[in-house]
Amino acid sequence: MTTNKSVSVIGLGPMGFVLARTLLDNGYHVTVWNRSVEKAAPLVADGAVLAADPAAAVLASPVIITCLNNYDTTRNILSMPEAAAALSGRLLLELTTGTPQDARTAEAWVQELGAHYLDGALLATPRQIGKPDTPIFLSGQIAAFEKGEAVLKVLGGNLMYMGAAAGAAAAWDLAILSSLFGLITGFLQGARIFESEKLDVNALGDMINNIAPVLGEMVRHEGAVISANNFIHPESSLKTCAVSIALMVKQAAESGIPGEVPAFILNLMNKGIKAGYGEEQLGALIKAMR
């Protein structure tokens, strides 16, 4: 891993700003560049260096962190001839949110320029950056990971290197976010059920938190049956689970609350049942999604 404590940060949105601030507070010599230079003023006041242009930012450090709106923005900025030439031999650490294909395309382009590439996904909000348990998914060549490891440990203590495939970090990120937003969306429906019955929604949130390990075990079990492609002998079949979802649709109609969430889930489950998977594990629904 590199011992050079110089880092450049390109992109000072809410996350990029905090990344630069965290590195600055941990003794790094930080060079920053942003289209709107006024965003850099508080960092410069505390010792960061404002680069005149992207090429200057690249030349200033062996590690360049980009945290921008999308991968195309990163490429547009760093494709400027002087910046692209300066990347050779350096590490580009892409912390912009994107897809696995975005990461693969970026890695190929960066490697053509003679630079190292590491793709990262921050499983955190800006206020969580720099904490010892903050998780960061990372993927790319192991040499790139080792080159950026020291810098990354400053930004999040729970580094998870997911292998050499550049798209792995983004795949993990999107899959975790899918799981999270699915849970949150289901919780919001539950909150409307509580409101319709004049119950305390805060109590529902507390209960979900308290039984989280049980819910996590259910998810782990379905992951295991999908990986094994073995959906027989269900404790609760897809058809049985669909009955519960149908009751949520019925409750929504009876109470006059929106029912789009359970209706969507029920429609998906019915697709699996019609395909012949009703007496199998709930995870068999993935066969109808393939």
Salt bridges, closest charged atoms under 4 A:
ASP25 OD1 - ARG21 NH1 3.99
ASP46 OD2 - ARG21 NH1 2.68
GLU149 OE2 - LYS153 NZ 3.51
GLU195 OE1 - ARG192 NH1 2.84
GLU217 OE2 - ARG220 NH2 2.92
GLU254 OE2 - LYS250 NZ 2.40
GLU279 OE2 - LYS239 NZ 3.14
GLU280 OE1 - LYS287 NZ 2.76
